[in-house]
Amino acid sequence: MAVGCGGPMEQEDGPDLASQEAPLPDCSNEPNANLHRYYNDAAHTVLIGESGCYCGGLYYWGARSVYSEYIQEC
């Protein structure tokens, strides 16, 4: 018999993916890099993440912030 504190825990619902701000980009026909780079401050001191299309696939790492720039590399 398992003993714990409090009553039974209720499982929370996962995120509502239908309410996301924008759909994921279709990168299948994108041979180049079209990325958003995210920084820790307005001076773009430290790169904290990137997201977008890279060589035909969806690319994402790190965190997002309001301090960003769009990079298009061919």
Beta strands, then each sheet from edge to edge (+ up, - down):
strand 1: 33-39
strand 2: 47-54
strand 3: 57-62
strand 4: 67-73
sheet 1: 3+ 2- 1+ 4-
end
